[in-house]
Amino acid sequence: MTRTAVWLLGLLLGFFWVLPTVVTSTPSDLCKSVTTLKASLNFTNRRQYMKHNFPINYTIRVHYEEIFRVHNISKLKARVQGLETRDLQELWLLVNQEVLKKVLRVLPERHPSRKYTSDLEQLLRMVQQVFQQQQLQGPENEEREPPERIQDIWDRVRDPDMRAWKSVRPKALLDNCYRTMHCLFQDCFQSNEDFCSVLHWRRGNKKLPRQA
């Protein structure tokens, strides 16, 4: 084998060696990260860490837009022209990251719910990272501005001087996160249920409590 042939063979082998690291995100990768988050958001954990470990009727202050329920998704779909699922998914990621930050701010360093909340924040960041990679690699990877109304919600959530605050129980906020996750990423959950229906969450399933 000539020196040139050896060099080409080495180059080809090197290409195949690095190829798996180039393809960094797929729909199945996103579903893996979402289902990992789902497992941590199970009802038992939400009840223990966001209800039992807090004083009775304890609430935290959040922006009105951070109370992001299933029916809010339905309203946005009906009222916002040009709205895409990825717009709502990005909004869900932003809203729930802000919610977890606010929960962490009220927890003392040694609070029994602090590690759980911090772990949730890391899992949510993982979902966001995979989601963003998937958007860049997809057929619609061009830069895109979200609809104006969605951008307005983004801006209000990020505005520390907003006056529209509301006091909400920590568990209710994570219940909303859990339910809206099922609605917006329902392709990741093998089920015939309509997770975007408010009625689905009102059917008395003890593991899926009523809408907060």
Secondary structure, 3 states (H helix, E strand, C coil): CCHHHHHHHHHHHHHHHHHHHHCCCCHHHHHHHHHHHHHHCCHHHHHHHHHHCCCCCCCEEEEHHHCCCHHHHHHHHHHCCCCCHHHHHHHHHHHHHHHHHHHHHHCCCCCCCHHHHHHHHHHHHHHHHHHHHHHHHCCCCCCCCCCHHHHHHHHHHHCCCCCCEEEECHHHHHHHHHHHHHHHCHHHCCCCCCCCCHHHHHCCCCCCCCCC
